[in-house]
Amino acid sequence: MGTILLIVLGIAAIFGIGTFIFSRETDPAKRTKEATDAAAGGAMLSVGCLIHCLIQAIPFLIGLFLIGLILRSCS
């Protein structure tokens, strides 16, 4: 769980720092707000990808379970 949290925070940091460095805003407050928005977006993106991977794994696990039941009944 800790590794997943570090990955999410790392992706958020990459998005935030990248936006802060390459921002075209000259006002520091606007630049910081833009960077925090990008960091939040990066965190949501990575969590969304993780949830999508988990949801896609459920039918696969159900299929493996059913194959295991069928193979047990055959022997």
VENHUFEN-V41651 format. One record per residue. N is the residue number from 1. RES is the residue in one letter. PHI is phi in degrees with one decimal (* if undefined). PSI is psi in whole degrees, -180 to 180 (NA if undefined). OMEGA is omega in whole degrees, -180 to 180 (* if undefined). Layout:
N:RES:PHI:PSI:OMEGA
N:RES:PHI:PSI:OMEGA
This chain:
1:M:*:-38:180
2:G:-66.3:-35:179
3:T:-66.0:-42:179
4:I:-62.8:-42:179
5:L:-63.4:-40:178
6:L:-66.2:-37:178
7:I:-64.5:-45:180
8:V:-62.3:-45:179
9:L:-66.4:-35:178
10:G:-65.0:-44:178
11:I:-64.7:-42:178
12:A:-62.2:-41:179
13:A:-65.3:-41:179
14:I:-62.0:-45:179
15:F:-63.2:-46:-177
16:G:-65.7:-46:-180
17:I:-66.7:-42:178
18:G:-61.3:-42:178
19:T:-67.6:-38:179
20:F:-64.7:-41:-178
21:I:-70.9:-43:-174
22:F:-97.2:15:180
23:S:-71.2:146:179
24:R:-95.4:-3:179
25:E:-71.2:142:178
26:T:-99.2:-24:179
27:D:-77.3:125:-178
28:P:-61.2:-34:-180
29:A:-66.7:-44:179
30:K:-66.8:-37:-180
31:R:-65.5:-42:179
32:T:-67.0:-41:179
33:K:-63.2:-41:178
34:E:-63.7:-39:180
35:A:-68.9:-41:179
36:T:-68.5:-36:175
37:D:-63.1:-41:179
38:A:-67.3:-37:178
39:A:-65.2:-42:177
40:A:-64.1:-40:177
41:G:-64.4:-40:177
42:G:-64.5:-39:177
43:A:-65.8:-43:179
44:M:-65.1:-38:178
45:L:-62.2:-48:-177
46:S:-69.0:-38:177
47:V:-67.1:-39:177
48:G:-62.3:-40:178
49:C:-65.2:-41:179
50:L:-64.3:-43:179
51:I:-63.7:-41:179
52:H:-61.8:-43:178
53:C:-62.7:-40:179
54:L:-66.6:-41:-180
55:I:-66.0:-38:179
56:Q:-70.3:-23:-179
57:A:-79.0:-22:-177
58:I:-61.6:-50:178
59:P:-62.0:-34:178
60:F:-63.4:-44:179
61:L:-67.0:-38:177
62:I:-63.5:-42:177
63:G:-61.7:-44:177
64:L:-62.2:-40:178
65:F:-63.0:-44:180
66:L:-66.7:-40:177
67:I:-62.7:-40:177
68:G:-62.7:-42:177
69:L:-63.5:-42:-180
70:I:-65.7:-43:-179
71:L:-68.0:-33:177
72:R:-68.6:-37:-178
73:S:-74.4:-24:180
74:C:-76.6:-27:-175
75:S:-92.9:NA:*
